[in-house]
């Protein structure tokens, strides 16, 4: 386990160093994504101002929501961007080179690519969570809760990404399928918790863990709800174990494309 962790950290370090060589492009990617994400805050801000508070969610809560989601997205798709490329790997036959590696297969795939633009999401997410903490006059306890929930939410996001992109092994041309499934997971997470009630809230909490990466963490910090914290923690562990099992089962469906290539 420790060897796999050291390898992952080493691969991430090398990916960052390689990406940072083109410094201007590197910084522009980060800045561009951060600016683009700001549009969501402006949009929701005007929406709340126009229609009023919905389900107890204020502008501060929405900023916190965007912060959690963006930070989770940025962490996963910067350091483990290779997961998003599973469809390309399996379709092109370049997945063969990962199977020949002595390293853990999933770790090797995840760290095979580094998403530079996702660093912009990390910057944006950190700034949003800082503003959120300031606006709600967060106590030390709430700040610690935010840090803990970022870790838990990132685990859920990673698990969802692994499960979704593992479906690449079941389809010949899986890019459109995996992209659609990912949007089905991500889009509800960008809507504040007041938008989903009753059956829909149950679905996007237990069947599709969209609310686990944004809405529920904000509610936990705002209301200091230990019950919801326990729920999110248990579901994070559950989804991570399930995603690993899905990946291991899916890999068995892979058949080499025999393209005689080991390139990307």
Secondary structure, 3 states (H helix, E strand, C coil): CHHHHHHHHHHHHHHHHHHCCCHHHHHHHHHHHHHHHHHHHHHHHHHHHHHCCECCECHHHHHHHHHHHHHHHHHHHHHCHHHHHHHHHHHHCCCHHHHCCCCCHHHHHHCCCCCCCHHHHHHHHHHHHHHHHHHCCCCHHHHHHHHHHHHHHHHHHHHHHHHHHHHHHHCCCCHHHHHHHHHHHHHHHCCCHHHCCCHHHHHHHHHCHHHHHCHHHHHHHHHCCHHHHHHHHHHHHHHHHHHHHHHHHHHCCCCCCCCCCCCC
